[in-house]
């Protein structure tokens, strides 16, 4: 239950909803029949990637800006962010005529830097992780007398983010479990406050990337490192705020950790099934259902696709890796004698089994094989893993030494 001393209240969230109405998109919450069949739960999806800046962060940023007095707006604002908060602050600051500076980690995807600059903000790249960018932004805020707009540790930000929960339960009041990604904890603090006020018995589940389990450790008392190159840079926070941690401790029923592979699968499934683009953090909720099916089976579950700002090259890599894991795309390493007709004999089997060849790599030099032998790597497309297995068995029956090049 919410406590009287929590920094954000249900009344704050309702006021924020009225304040930002019409200036942010009231995104749809839709039942996904296919994801429901796949996971064994009844799944509703909230598409916050349909905001103008493609992420829910607009809600909190706008609420904060609208609550600032004219003097503070005139001096300008500064924020630190891996991307979505940056774009949200930049976009709405420009709409309201407020000068904005954004400090971003150097590792921020190029698309997010370009989009933030496109909204008229001055971008400063500093540090490799959010925490380094955050410290630098605080220094600049003091030096230039700018108002710092925190991405999560601010009651006005939490209240704005909580409007996601209001909309979800208005559109799908059947939802009995909400699954919410956690970075610093601003979204789940707001959504949880709204949800528990409307449905006190609702099951609230947080999700963090295994590489950045900072809030999980804060709540459970466990000690795990927060480091690594995650696809979910939007929730890669090394040190959560004490205010959000206190709210999460009182409202959230469980925090689950998800692997990079599960988040990649979630991003790919959202493209294939929902025809929608999600960044790694945006797919974290679905990743939790994939990684912990027994936790959600039979439940009425609400997921939030929190954002869709993923680098196009990274998205292409994720989709191709998922095809490889499912057996629809593969690389087969085949040893053969380096003589006329040998390659034809291999290709003939691909033709007979109707497996499409994408690329062929022929290696004669950098190999421990005898000088008269060689190996080829063939990248190919099959209908499924069974289809590929039939081709592999046929090649072996013809006397070829075949080894799939695995992807983990």
VOGU-3710 file (C-alpha; in Angstrom, 3 decimals, decimal comma):
1> xxxxxxxxxx> 0,000/0,000/0,000  1,080/3,579/-0,638  2,310/5,473/2,407  1,368/8,986/3,428  4,987/10,113/3,265  5,606/8,854/-0,284  6,875/11,665/-2,534  4,161/11,034/-5,146  0,455/10,447/-4,502  -2,484/9,279/-6,565
11> xxxxxxxxxx> -3,808/12,860/-6,524  -0,479/14,052/-7,985  -0,825/11,545/-10,817  -4,417/12,535/-11,567  -3,353/16,201/-11,635  -0,469/15,357/-13,960  -2,871/13,554/-16,302  -5,011/16,678/-16,580  -1,935/18,882/-16,970  -0,347/16,966/-19,871
21> xxxxxxxxxx> -3,574/15,969/-21,612  -3,464/16,795/-25,318  0,293/17,420/-25,358  1,287/13,738/-25,202  -0,232/10,807/-27,053  -2,806/8,717/-25,224  -1,281/5,514/-26,484  -3,391/2,374/-26,988  -3,505/-0,613/-24,654  -4,324/-3,608/-26,858
31> xxxxxxxxxx> -4,939/-7,291/-26,242  -2,323/-9,431/-28,025  -3,842/-12,782/-28,958  -0,585/-14,151/-30,324  1,560/-13,168/-27,339  -1,154/-14,599/-25,096  -0,997/-17,936/-26,915  2,794/-17,890/-26,842  3,173/-17,149/-23,115  0,106/-18,821/-21,635
41> xxxxxxxxxx> -1,000/-15,524/-20,091  -3,633/-13,076/-21,285  -1,442/-10,206/-22,436  -2,294/-6,543/-22,946  0,369/-4,269/-24,417  0,672/-0,514/-23,815  2,432/1,036/-26,828  4,376/3,964/-25,357  6,745/3,726/-28,330  4,012/5,600/-30,230
51> xxxxxxxxxx> 4,765/8,855/-28,410  6,221/11,569/-30,644  9,704/10,950/-29,214  8,944/7,192/-29,137  9,045/6,760/-25,343  6,958/7,292/-22,186  9,502/9,774/-20,793  7,573/12,677/-22,325  4,960/12,390/-19,600  7,239/13,099/-16,658
61> xxxxxxxxxx> 9,366/15,654/-18,485  6,355/17,698/-19,562  4,777/17,569/-16,122  8,014/18,851/-14,605  8,394/21,682/-17,122  4,794/22,816/-16,682  5,253/23,020/-12,907  8,342/25,279/-13,166  7,948/29,020/-12,657  8,727/31,493/-15,432
71> xxxxxxxxxx> 12,067/32,556/-13,922  13,400/28,983/-13,947  12,099/28,382/-17,450  13,818/31,532/-18,649  17,236/30,430/-17,320  16,824/27,020/-18,938  17,006/23,363/-17,963  19,614/20,636/-18,068  19,203/16,862/-17,992  21,359/13,758/-18,172
81> xxxxxxxxxx> 20,101/10,728/-20,025  20,980/7,711/-22,153  18,468/9,006/-24,656  14,709/8,888/-24,075  14,576/11,350/-21,180  16,904/13,572/-23,196  14,573/13,646/-26,176  11,542/14,192/-23,981  13,064/17,181/-22,195  14,447/18,618/-25,432
91> xxxxxxxxxx> 11,181/18,252/-27,340  8,863/19,748/-24,743  11,367/22,437/-23,737  11,453/23,593/-27,351  7,626/23,553/-27,496  7,492/25,724/-24,375  10,360/28,026/-25,381  12,710/26,805/-22,639  16,478/26,561/-23,421  17,715/22,994/-22,866
101> xxxxxxxxxx> 21,109/21,342/-22,456  21,426/17,551/-22,377  24,427/15,590/-21,095  24,587/12,104/-22,615  27,050/9,222/-22,135  29,425/8,723/-25,044  27,993/5,218/-25,472  24,516/6,574/-26,292  23,227/5,180/-29,630  23,769/7,627/-32,470
111> xxxxxxxxxx> 20,071/7,765/-33,299  19,281/9,131/-29,831  21,992/11,794/-30,024  20,795/12,908/-33,457  17,151/12,994/-32,409  17,950/15,001/-29,262  19,907/17,552/-31,279  17,044/17,589/-33,769  14,734/18,846/-31,028  16,933/21,901/-30,592
121> xxxxxxxxxx> 18,841/20,990/-27,437  22,545/21,531/-26,881  24,070/18,045/-26,453  27,190/17,415/-24,354  28,728/13,922/-24,536  30,491/12,941/-21,319  31,465/9,634/-19,681  30,668/6,057/-20,656  27,691/5,412/-18,357  24,717/7,376/-17,129
131> xxxxxxxxxx> 26,253/7,989/-13,703  29,210/9,861/-15,183  26,950/11,976/-17,396  24,729/12,660/-14,391  27,599/13,950/-12,238  28,784/16,250/-15,028  25,262/17,593/-15,583  24,968/18,519/-11,904  28,250/20,448/-12,158  27,005/22,334/-15,229
141> xxxxxxxxxx> 23,638/23,034/-13,591  25,333/24,733/-10,647  27,827/26,615/-12,783  25,202/27,974/-15,199  22,230/28,234/-12,798  20,132/25,788/-14,810  17,298/23,689/-13,385  18,266/20,036/-13,368  15,480/17,750/-14,610  16,166/14,337/-13,115
151> xxxxxxxxxx> 15,103/11,306/-15,181  13,526/9,497/-12,215  14,367/10,908/-8,760  11,748/13,677/-8,784  8,114/13,557/-7,572  6,915/15,567/-10,591  8,618/13,117/-12,953  7,148/10,105/-11,134  3,674/11,653/-11,220  3,901/12,164/-14,964
161> xxxxxxxxxx> 5,064/8,608/-15,547  2,233/7,334/-13,356  -0,281/8,458/-15,996  0,743/5,351/-17,968  -0,854/3,247/-15,249  -4,022/5,351/-15,176  -4,525/4,830/-18,901  -3,761/1,111/-18,843  -6,291/0,312/-16,140  -8,886/2,588/-17,724
171> xxxxxxxxxx> -8,529/0,731/-21,030  -8,057/-2,780/-19,609  -9,473/-2,923/-16,073  -9,201/-6,739/-16,205  -5,408/-6,546/-15,792  -4,343/-8,272/-12,567  -0,548/-8,205/-13,043  1,511/-5,252/-14,285  5,046/-5,906/-15,526  7,195/-2,766/-15,578
181> xxxxxxxxxx> 10,869/-2,270/-16,535  13,081/-0,705/-13,856  16,124/1,472/-14,381  16,130/4,215/-11,782  12,595/3,326/-10,766  10,629/6,432/-11,773  8,186/4,614/-14,062  7,321/1,784/-11,696  7,040/4,240/-8,779  4,423/6,278/-10,640
191> xxxxxxxxxx> 2,647/3,364/-12,293  2,686/1,376/-9,057  1,228/4,259/-7,059  -1,598/4,676/-9,572  -2,259/0,953/-9,941  -2,310/0,152/-6,214  -4,673/3,077/-5,589  -7,082/1,828/-8,249  -6,662/-1,914/-7,540  -4,990/-2,541/-4,160
201> xxxxxxxxxx> -4,631/-6,268/-4,868  -2,946/-5,833/-8,251  0,294/-7,806/-8,692  3,165/-5,417/-9,507  6,297/-6,961/-10,996  9,483/-5,064/-11,825  12,019/-6,177/-14,430  15,729/-5,428/-14,630  18,483/-6,502/-17,001  20,762/-9,144/-15,457
211> xxxxxxxxxx> 23,755/-6,935/-16,227  22,310/-3,999/-14,243  20,404/-5,428/-11,240  20,922/-2,343/-9,067  17,346/-1,966/-7,787  17,011/-5,745/-7,371  20,084/-5,666/-5,126  18,821/-2,617/-3,245  15,544/-4,365/-2,432  16,789/-7,913/-1,826
221> xxxxxxxxxx> 20,078/-7,069/-0,109  22,014/-9,201/-2,578  25,345/-8,088/-4,014  25,635/-8,363/-7,788  27,708/-6,256/-10,194  26,091/-3,644/-12,399  28,287/-3,538/-15,473  28,452/-4,677/-19,064  27,256/-3,835/-22,549  23,494/-4,311/-22,452
231> xxxxxxxxxx> 20,955/-3,957/-25,224  18,752/-2,232/-22,636  20,816/0,908/-22,127  17,646/2,772/-21,118  17,546/0,831/-17,821  21,313/0,465/-17,312  21,438/2,368/-14,008  24,177/1,495/-11,525  22,727/3,302/-8,495  18,948/3,722/-8,034
241> xxxxxxxxxx> 17,536/6,641/-6,091  16,618/6,154/-2,429  13,203/7,753/-2,981  12,195/5,350/-5,746  13,690/2,419/-3,834  11,457/3,237/-0,853  8,343/3,333/-3,042  9,317/0,095/-4,781  9,945/-1,591/-1,446  6,411/-0,719/-0,318
251> xxxxxxxxxx> 4,512/-1,355/-3,571  6,314/-3,867/-5,793  5,635/-7,547/-5,207  8,704/-8,916/-7,001  11,624/-7,884/-9,186  12,743/-10,307/-11,900  16,012/-10,321/-13,827  16,169/-11,040/-17,549  19,080/-11,994/-19,780  20,303/-10,236/-22,892
261> xxxxxxxxxx> 19,112/-13,187/-24,958  15,569/-12,948/-23,580  15,449/-9,218/-24,302  16,700/-9,836/-27,845  13,966/-12,454/-28,323  11,366/-10,024/-26,974  12,440/-7,252/-29,353  12,283/-9,701/-32,260  8,863/-11,053/-31,245  7,407/-7,554/-30,943
271> xxxxxxxxxx> 8,538/-6,823/-34,501  7,225/-10,129/-35,861  3,969/-10,352/-33,896  2,934/-6,796/-33,065  4,706/-5,150/-36,025  6,168/-2,629/-33,600  9,738/-1,563/-32,865  10,924/-1,755/-29,252  14,323/-0,914/-27,832  15,903/-3,358/-25,405
281> xxxxxxxxxx> 14,377/-1,736/-22,315  11,043/-1,586/-24,117  11,104/-5,348/-24,553  12,091/-6,108/-20,953  8,532/-6,772/-19,795  7,905/-9,360/-22,503  11,360/-10,820/-21,785  10,202/-11,480/-18,214  7,222/-13,480/-19,500  9,548/-15,484/-21,754
291> xxxxxxxxxx> 12,106/-16,105/-18,996  9,619/-16,842/-16,177  6,536/-18,365/-17,860  5,383/-20,156/-14,723  5,184/-16,814/-12,882  2,572/-15,432/-15,314  0,787/-18,426/-16,829  -2,991/-18,032/-16,545  -2,701/-14,422/-15,356  -4,129/-11,275/-16,999
301> xxxxxxxxxx> -0,937/-9,333/-17,626  -0,234/-5,771/-18,722  3,079/-4,975/-20,455  4,499/-1,565/-21,334  6,576/-1,164/-24,491  8,341/1,780/-22,896  10,285/2,971/-25,930  11,231/2,260/-29,522  14,465/4,201/-29,992  16,805/1,426/-31,072
311> xxxxxxxxxx> 19,702/1,908/-33,459  18,704/0,454/-36,844  21,933/-1,507/-37,194  21,486/-3,000/-33,732  17,876/-3,896/-34,553  19,034/-5,662/-37,721  21,600/-7,626/-35,699  19,012/-8,623/-33,101  16,557/-9,817/-35,763  19,195/-11,841/-37,620
321> xxxxxxxxxx> 20,498/-13,415/-34,395  16,957/-14,445/-33,526  16,537/-16,036/-36,953  19,749/-17,977/-36,338  18,642/-19,180/-32,909  15,308/-20,364/-34,294  16,995/-22,330/-37,071  15,605/-20,178/-39,863  19,063/-18,841/-40,638  22,310/-20,742/-40,183
331> xxxxxxxxxx> 25,971/-20,910/-41,086  27,154/-24,405/-41,976  30,888/-25,178/-42,029  31,573/-27,935/-44,560  34,885/-29,684/-45,186  35,511/-30,862/-48,742  38,307/-31,709/-51,169  39,523/-28,735/-53,181  38,778/-30,117/-56,631  36,334/-29,459/-59,498
341> xxxxxxxxxx> 32,781/-30,529/-58,753  33,098/-30,604/-54,978  31,215/-27,361/-54,435  28,586/-28,395/-56,973  27,874/-31,554/-54,976  27,243/-29,446/-51,883  25,093/-26,859/-53,650  23,014/-29,633/-55,246  21,792/-30,717/-51,814  20,767/-27,143/-50,993
351> xxxxxxxxxx> 18,743/-27,122/-54,211  17,142/-30,503/-53,525  16,072/-29,377/-50,041  15,070/-25,874/-51,165  17,320/-24,149/-48,637  18,310/-20,693/-49,828  22,038/-19,811/-49,928  22,760/-16,265/-48,793  26,588/-16,195/-48,747  29,477/-18,609/-49,382
361> xxxxxxxxxx> 32,895/-18,119/-47,759  35,702/-20,302/-49,180  38,760/-20,829/-46,929  41,956/-22,445/-48,192  44,744/-20,610/-46,350  43,841/-20,078/-42,685  42,939/-23,661/-41,866  44,659/-26,666/-40,249  43,277/-28,960/-42,973  45,597/-30,699/-45,488
371> xxxxxxxxxx> 46,585/-28,537/-48,461  44,323/-30,519/-50,792  41,295/-29,900/-48,562  39,339/-26,786/-47,763  36,269/-25,734/-45,890  33,426/-23,477/-46,845  31,029/-21,545/-44,647  27,577/-21,272/-46,160  25,063/-18,825/-44,709  21,583/-20,038/-45,568
381> xxxxxxxxxx> 17,876/-19,625/-44,889  15,563/-22,518/-44,027  11,905/-22,778/-43,025  12,758/-23,951/-39,522  15,279/-25,994/-37,520  13,837/-29,310/-38,746  14,203/-28,221/-42,364  17,847/-27,352/-41,738  18,459/-30,648/-39,952  17,231/-32,606/-43,006
391> xxxxxxxxxx> 19,725/-30,759/-45,202  22,562/-31,402/-42,750  21,808/-35,126/-42,613  21,742/-35,324/-46,419  25,155/-33,645/-46,665  26,572/-36,061/-44,104  25,087/-38,973/-46,039  27,006/-37,737/-49,087  30,221/-37,952/-47,068  30,687/-34,339/-46,109
401> xxxxxxxx> 31,888/-33,257/-42,668  29,299/-30,645/-41,599  29,267/-28,498/-38,433  26,771/-25,713/-37,726  28,490/-22,544/-36,493  26,569/-21,940/-33,266  25,245/-18,664/-31,926  24,649/-18,467/-28,171
//
